[in-house]
Amino acid sequence: MALSVICNLWLDRAVAAQRRFTVALRKLLFAATGAYAIERKIELTFSLAGAGCTLSTDSAALAENVLRSTVAWLAQTVCELNVDVLAGDESPLAAPHFRGMHHVVVASFGAANVFVFDLRRRIVTAKVSETVARDAEFWPRTLLPIMAGVLGATIDVLPLHSACLAREGFGMLIAGESGAGKSTLAVALAQRNFDYISDDWTYCTVSSGLLTAHGTAARVKLLPDAARYFGQLNEHQVHTSMNGELAFEVRVEQAFGVRLERQCMPRLLIFYHRTGVPASRFTPLDRAAARRYMEGSVERFPPQLAEASRARSVLMDAVAALPCWKFECRGNPARIAQELDTFFEARRREATA
């Protein structure tokens, strides 16, 4: 998730908010106990888009919601999520607001639900109401994808604006501009015996020289006209998504009966472009074209995050090294998915022969 999309960058306010936030938490604890005691914490580790993260919280319900929607992590962790719950506060979620600059980003979902992202230290500190702590949808659907996008390369993860599908572990990244129809195509491919990883944002990591693509199990977002192609959507209602669009947001495995996987090894990079040409066309692209696409869709890092900028460059090189193709097509999602499936299978047979 690009910071320019979600942030107005005001450093003084962000730092001041972080300090006030810490003091406020201490005052609340003092008022309740008469001393600056340390409450008992629940700790667990989980995979945040392929990076190890430690959760520390005083809420069993919150810990259960995160645990239920993530994969356990047994290796070293690289980031922290520290969440305190305001006892007795039943404030609901509100529209999100983001502020930040340099290495600090503040996200609020109403006055009672505040998250401070320290990108340099790779720590997220938060206070939330009991309502939000119990909200089983908020954590996988909203907070964890935001956290993966904002921390990004500071935890050696490259957020890539792409869908990701796989078959027998052989993965395909499908990049394209917003509105190109990546989500619709991802569902159509999943209905053709592909494993669904993600539909809009995919998170890439490199470990021991191997490139891996990760999803976050976030709900698939489909615009209202997708109901013309997927009758299953008639059982669901459109909602206002976080960016203000009206859309269906559904669990892909439940709504469409397809397989949901958390990761794969990407072997192809497809640049998807709908056009008026009479027949579909696949054009090979060099790695420079792939690199330009990625550089045009990521946020510039401030000097304070120079190390993260270098790490992101290495990750982009790894993705750009994949065989890349431009896919120009027209037609309904089922037809487009069939043609891409045929192309994918030919490439997969070549690679595994």
Stockholm file with secondary structure:
# STOCKHOLM 1.0

chainA/1-353         MALSVICNLWLDRAVAAQRRFTVALRKLLFAATGAYAIERKIELTFSLAGAGCTLSTDSAALAENVLRSTVAWLAQTVCELNVDVLAGDESPLAAPHFRGMHHVVVASFGAANVFVFDLRRRIVTAKVSETVARDAEFWPRTLLPIMAGVLGATIDVLPLHSACLAREGFGMLIAGESGAGKSTLAVALAQRNFDYISDDWTYCTVSSGLLTAHGTAARVKLLPDAARYFGQLNEHQVHTSMNGELAFEVRVEQAFGVRLERQCMPRLLIFYHRTGVPASRFTPLDRAAARRYMEGSVERFPPQLAEASRARSVLMDAVAALPCWKFECRGNPARIAQELDTFFEARRREATA
#=GR chainA/1-353 SS CCHHHHCBCCHHHHHHHHHHHHHHHHHHHHHHHSSCCCCCCEEEEEEETTEEEEEEESCHHHHHHHHHTSCBCCSCCCEEEEEEEETTCCCCCCCCEEEEETTEEEEESSTTCEEEEETTTTEEEEEEEHHHHHCTTHIIIIIHHHHHHHHGGGGTCEEESEEEEEETTEEEEEECCTTSCHHHHHHHHHTTTCEEEESSCEEEEEETTEEEEECCCCCEEECGGGGGTCGGGGGSCCEECTTSCEEEEECHHHHHCCCBCSEEEEEEEEEEEECCCSSCEEEEECHHHHHHHHHHHSCCCCGGGHHHHHHHHHHHHHHHTSCEEEEEECSCHHHHHHHHHHHHHHHHHHHHC
#=GC SS_cons         CCHHHHCBCCHHHHHHHHHHHHHHHHHHHHHHHSSCCCCCCEEEEEEETTEEEEEEESCHHHHHHHHHTSCBCCSCCCEEEEEEEETTCCCCCCCCEEEEETTEEEEESSTTCEEEEETTTTEEEEEEEHHHHHCTTHIIIIIHHHHHHHHGGGGTCEEESEEEEEETTEEEEEECCTTSCHHHHHHHHHTTTCEEEESSCEEEEEETTEEEEECCCCCEEECGGGGGTCGGGGGSCCEECTTSCEEEEECHHHHHCCCBCSEEEEEEEEEEEECCCSSCEEEEECHHHHHHHHHHHSCCCCGGGHHHHHHHHHHHHHHHTSCEEEEEECSCHHHHHHHHHHHHHHHHHHHHC
//
